[in-house]
């Protein structure tokens, strides 16, 4: 009445947490989680540099993503983000899991969601970029990952500490082809990227970071730069929420 909505609280006493997830004795900082409904597994990125896998139906820990972590530079560094890619017959890796973290050379890793084995570790940047190739001492970290609706493409964002000659910090966005497991395009940004997301309705990619701006990118090529920007009142943003059916 008169434009007012009567909202009644919904009791949640009937909801019960999964004990092995809620009362884990590992005492590990969890930085990000992702769920694969086809496997019924919840993947978590840990602050100890490992990923952890829970079977939701059985309510138990069933594996981790660090048995072969000695092969990559993220050992003993934080794993910042995890993204589960569901089954796709066109991919050479069904039920892939992407993880990103802090590391000198290979902060982006691809794992098998079924046997939890490391498939590939990938450095940040494009090898054809001479400026990037000359920055041998650069250290990058991945802070966000998203995949498109087809499961063929992934977008990655994060930051980089440049060498002493260049100085300062900046960020990057990277488009990754999951079929060929190669970098399709890469672009450095002024801001450190906090979150990135596909918007399938507009064929754009949206990114935010430690500056008061929202950036819009062509979903097939980042090298041309932003296709648009929107300024915010807040000095930084941390999370993107996409409405699946319209331009919001």
DOBA-778583 format. One record per residue (C-alpha): x, z, y; residue in three letters; residue number from 1. Coordinates in nm, 3 decimals. Example, Ala and Ser with C-alpha at 12.3 -4.5 7.8 and 13.67 -1.06 7.14 Angstrom:
<recs>
REC      c1      c3      c2   r   k
REC   1.230   0.780  -0.450 ala   1
REC   1.367   0.714  -0.106 ser   2
</recs>
This chain:
<recs>
REC      c1      c3      c2   r   k
REC   0.000   0.000   0.000 unk   1
REC   0.124  -0.098   0.350 unk   2
REC   0.426  -0.268   0.195 unk   3
REC   0.544   0.043   0.016 unk   4
REC   0.633   0.046  -0.352 unk   5
REC   0.576   0.352  -0.567 unk   6
REC   0.884   0.387  -0.788 unk   7
REC   0.866   0.634  -1.072 unk   8
REC   1.180   0.764  -1.245 unk   9
REC   1.229   0.656  -1.605 unk  10
REC   1.344   0.932  -1.843 unk  11
REC   1.663   0.852  -2.035 unk  12
REC   1.679   1.158  -2.259 unk  13
REC   1.603   0.937  -2.559 unk  14
REC   1.921   0.737  -2.505 unk  15
REC   2.219   0.853  -2.710 unk  16
REC   2.580   0.752  -2.638 unk  17
REC   2.804   0.620  -2.911 unk  18
REC   3.022   0.920  -2.993 unk  19
REC   3.341   0.729  -3.078 unk  20
REC   3.327   0.547  -2.747 unk  21
REC   3.201   0.826  -2.527 unk  22
REC   3.408   1.107  -2.673 unk  23
REC   3.727   0.918  -2.754 unk  24
REC   4.027   1.142  -2.804 unk  25
REC   4.271   0.875  -2.689 unk  26
REC   4.243   0.986  -2.326 unk  27
REC   4.336   0.639  -2.201 unk  28
REC   4.240   0.497  -1.865 unk  29
REC   3.997   0.208  -1.920 unk  30
REC   4.030  -0.058  -1.650 unk  31
REC   3.773  -0.315  -1.764 unk  32
REC   3.536  -0.384  -2.055 unk  33
REC   3.381  -0.700  -2.203 unk  34
REC   3.125  -0.747  -2.482 unk  35
REC   3.105  -1.022  -2.745 unk  36
REC   2.747  -1.021  -2.875 unk  37
REC   2.828  -1.261  -3.160 unk  38
REC   3.077  -1.013  -3.308 unk  39
REC   2.908  -0.697  -3.185 unk  40
REC   3.241  -0.584  -3.044 unk  41
REC   3.323  -0.414  -2.717 unk  42
REC   3.670  -0.491  -2.581 unk  43
REC   3.839  -0.256  -2.336 unk  44
REC   4.155  -0.305  -2.128 unk  45
REC   4.366   0.011  -2.133 unk  46
REC   4.603   0.152  -1.877 unk  47
REC   4.867   0.185  -2.150 unk  48
REC   4.900  -0.194  -2.179 unk  49
REC   4.682  -0.232  -2.490 unk  50
REC   4.331  -0.355  -2.552 unk  51
REC   4.090  -0.162  -2.775 unk  52
REC   3.802  -0.295  -2.983 unk  53
REC   3.492  -0.100  -3.083 unk  54
REC   3.229  -0.211  -3.331 unk  55
REC   2.907  -0.120  -3.152 unk  56
REC   2.690  -0.117  -3.466 unk  57
REC   2.930   0.100  -3.665 unk  58
REC   3.024   0.307  -3.359 unk  59
REC   3.393   0.311  -3.440 unk  60
REC   3.726   0.176  -3.324 unk  61
REC   3.813  -0.129  -3.536 unk  62
REC   4.132  -0.264  -3.383 unk  63
REC   4.351  -0.320  -3.083 unk  64
REC   4.522  -0.599  -2.894 unk  65
REC   4.873  -0.463  -2.890 unk  66
REC   5.017  -0.507  -3.239 unk  67
REC   5.232  -0.793  -3.108 unk  68
REC   5.272  -0.671  -2.751 unk  69
REC   5.647  -0.663  -2.797 unk  70
REC   5.630  -1.044  -2.771 unk  71
REC   5.508  -1.036  -2.412 unk  72
REC   5.622  -0.875  -2.094 unk  73
REC   5.310  -0.662  -2.051 unk  74
REC   5.456  -0.400  -2.287 unk  75
REC   5.436  -0.054  -2.128 unk  76
REC   5.249  -0.203  -1.832 unk  77
REC   4.881  -0.168  -1.753 unk  78
REC   4.625  -0.410  -1.895 unk  79
REC   4.394  -0.468  -1.600 unk  80
REC   4.121  -0.693  -1.732 unk  81
REC   3.969  -0.827  -2.055 unk  82
REC   3.722  -1.113  -2.101 unk  83
REC   3.560  -1.203  -2.434 unk  84
REC   3.475  -1.572  -2.485 unk  85
REC   3.196  -1.621  -2.738 unk  86
REC   3.183  -1.879  -3.019 unk  87
REC   3.226  -2.243  -2.917 unk  88
REC   3.278  -2.521  -3.172 unk  89
REC   3.468  -2.731  -2.918 unk  90
REC   3.739  -2.470  -2.872 unk  91
REC   4.039  -2.444  -3.100 unk  92
REC   3.997  -2.069  -3.071 unk  93
REC   3.647  -1.938  -3.135 unk  94
REC   3.576  -1.585  -3.010 unk  95
REC   3.886  -1.585  -2.792 unk  96
REC   3.970  -1.280  -2.585 unk  97
REC   4.161  -1.318  -2.259 unk  98
REC   4.356  -1.026  -2.117 unk  99
REC   4.548  -0.987  -1.796 unk 100
REC   4.785  -0.723  -1.673 unk 101
REC   5.108  -0.638  -1.497 unk 102
REC   5.412  -0.828  -1.615 unk 103
REC   5.711  -1.022  -1.493 unk 104
REC   5.653  -1.347  -1.684 unk 105
REC   5.339  -1.355  -1.900 unk 106
REC   5.060  -1.142  -1.758 unk 107
REC   4.786  -1.369  -1.905 unk 108
REC   4.736  -1.352  -2.284 unk 109
REC   4.496  -1.520  -2.529 unk 110
REC   4.397  -1.331  -2.844 unk 111
REC   4.180  -1.400  -3.145 unk 112
REC   3.869  -1.185  -3.126 unk 113
REC   3.833  -1.188  -3.505 unk 114
REC   4.178  -1.091  -3.636 unk 115
REC   4.307  -0.949  -3.304 unk 116
REC   4.629  -1.152  -3.315 unk 117
REC   4.812  -1.284  -3.011 unk 118
REC   4.763  -1.662  -2.985 unk 119
REC   4.945  -1.741  -2.663 unk 120
REC   5.096  -1.580  -2.355 unk 121
REC   5.096  -1.779  -2.033 unk 122
REC   5.290  -1.730  -1.711 unk 123
REC   5.110  -1.744  -1.379 unk 124
REC   5.167  -2.053  -1.169 unk 125
REC   5.213  -2.424  -1.215 unk 126
REC   5.551  -2.540  -1.350 unk 127
REC   5.526  -2.849  -1.131 unk 128
REC   5.518  -2.629  -0.821 unk 129
REC   5.882  -2.632  -0.706 unk 130
REC   5.831  -2.339  -0.471 unk 131
REC   5.690  -2.131  -0.754 unk 132
REC   5.965  -2.243  -0.993 unk 133
REC   6.232  -2.126  -0.748 unk 134
REC   6.080  -1.778  -0.731 unk 135
REC   6.245  -1.658  -1.050 unk 136
REC   6.225  -1.293  -0.945 unk 137
REC   5.856  -1.304  -0.854 unk 138
REC   5.626  -1.058  -1.030 unk 139
REC   5.258  -1.139  -1.067 unk 140
REC   4.967  -0.943  -1.203 unk 141
REC   4.620  -1.048  -1.319 unk 142
REC   4.331  -0.843  -1.186 unk 143
REC   4.026  -1.056  -1.277 unk 144
REC   3.915  -1.324  -1.524 unk 145
REC   3.591  -1.517  -1.567 unk 146
REC   3.476  -1.808  -1.786 unk 147
REC   3.219  -2.078  -1.727 unk 148
REC   2.896  -2.121  -1.924 unk 149
REC   3.053  -2.374  -2.163 unk 150
REC   3.345  -2.150  -2.258 unk 151
REC   3.586  -2.437  -2.185 unk 152
REC   3.727  -2.308  -1.858 unk 153
REC   3.859  -1.978  -1.732 unk 154
REC   3.947  -1.870  -1.379 unk 155
REC   4.210  -1.609  -1.312 unk 156
REC   4.293  -1.415  -0.996 unk 157
REC   4.543  -1.151  -0.896 unk 158
REC   4.844  -1.080  -0.681 unk 159
REC   5.217  -1.136  -0.665 unk 160
REC   5.513  -0.952  -0.524 unk 161
REC   5.740  -1.213  -0.380 unk 162
REC   6.120  -1.185  -0.394 unk 163
REC   6.328  -1.021  -0.124 unk 164
REC   6.397  -1.353   0.048 unk 165
REC   6.030  -1.437   0.095 unk 166
REC   5.910  -1.078   0.132 unk 167
REC   5.555  -0.947   0.137 unk 168
REC   5.266  -0.976  -0.105 unk 169
REC   5.002  -1.240  -0.154 unk 170
REC   4.759  -1.350  -0.422 unk 171
REC   4.660  -1.646  -0.635 unk 172
REC   4.374  -1.821  -0.809 unk 173
REC   4.429  -2.025  -1.125 unk 174
REC   4.210  -2.259  -1.329 unk 175
REC   4.284  -2.252  -1.702 unk 176
REC   4.165  -2.503  -1.964 unk 177
REC   4.077  -2.313  -2.281 unk 178
REC   4.070  -2.628  -2.497 unk 179
REC   4.427  -2.732  -2.421 unk 180
REC   4.539  -2.378  -2.326 unk 181
REC   4.708  -2.512  -2.014 unk 182
REC   4.695  -2.441  -1.642 unk 183
REC   4.479  -2.704  -1.470 unk 184
REC   4.537  -2.598  -1.110 unk 185
REC   4.690  -2.312  -0.916 unk 186
REC   4.676  -2.199  -0.554 unk 187
REC   4.840  -1.912  -0.370 unk 188
REC   4.621  -1.711  -0.133 unk 189
REC   4.688  -1.487   0.163 unk 190
REC   4.482  -1.208   0.010 unk 191
REC   4.535  -1.030  -0.320 unk 192
REC   4.241  -1.133  -0.538 unk 193
REC   4.025  -0.845  -0.665 unk 194
REC   3.747  -1.041  -0.837 unk 195
REC   3.662  -1.403  -0.918 unk 196
REC   3.353  -1.566  -1.069 unk 197
REC   3.201  -1.901  -1.160 unk 198
REC   2.875  -1.994  -0.991 unk 199
REC   2.738  -2.264  -1.221 unk 200
REC   2.436  -2.343  -1.003 unk 201
REC   2.655  -2.468  -0.718 unk 202
REC   2.960  -2.573  -0.924 unk 203
REC   3.172  -2.335  -0.719 unk 204
REC   3.410  -2.052  -0.788 unk 205
REC   3.389  -1.744  -0.566 unk 206
REC   3.673  -1.502  -0.498 unk 207
REC   3.718  -1.182  -0.298 unk 208
REC   4.015  -0.961  -0.227 unk 209
REC   4.188  -0.724   0.011 unk 210
REC   4.075  -0.912   0.321 unk 211
REC   3.735  -0.932   0.486 unk 212
REC   3.651  -1.276   0.350 unk 213
REC   3.467  -1.446   0.063 unk 214
REC   3.632  -1.771  -0.049 unk 215
REC   3.459  -2.065  -0.219 unk 216
REC   3.652  -2.308  -0.440 unk 217
REC   3.589  -2.638  -0.613 unk 218
REC   3.532  -2.539  -0.977 unk 219
REC   3.747  -2.829  -1.105 unk 220
REC   4.047  -2.816  -0.870 unk 221
REC   4.195  -2.524  -0.678 unk 222
REC   4.495  -2.713  -0.543 unk 223
REC   4.295  -2.858  -0.251 unk 224
REC   4.225  -2.510  -0.119 unk 225
REC   3.901  -2.340  -0.028 unk 226
REC   3.589  -2.546   0.028 unk 227
REC   3.438  -2.270   0.242 unk 228
REC   3.479  -1.913   0.364 unk 229
REC   3.243  -1.637   0.477 unk 230
REC   3.358  -1.337   0.676 unk 231
REC   3.258  -0.981   0.591 unk 232
REC   3.240  -0.662   0.795 unk 233
REC   3.426  -0.462   0.531 unk 234
REC   3.809  -0.484   0.525 unk 235
REC   3.813  -0.550   0.148 unk 236
REC   3.580  -0.628  -0.143 unk 237
REC   3.615  -0.543  -0.510 unk 238
REC   3.328  -0.681  -0.718 unk 239
REC   3.116  -1.000  -0.735 unk 240
REC   2.764  -1.018  -0.875 unk 241
REC   2.621  -1.367  -0.935 unk 242
REC   2.252  -1.450  -0.949 unk 243
REC   2.227  -1.704  -1.237 unk 244
REC   1.942  -1.918  -1.103 unk 245
REC   1.998  -1.972  -0.731 unk 246
REC   2.261  -1.995  -0.458 unk 247
REC   2.309  -1.620  -0.418 unk 248
</recs>
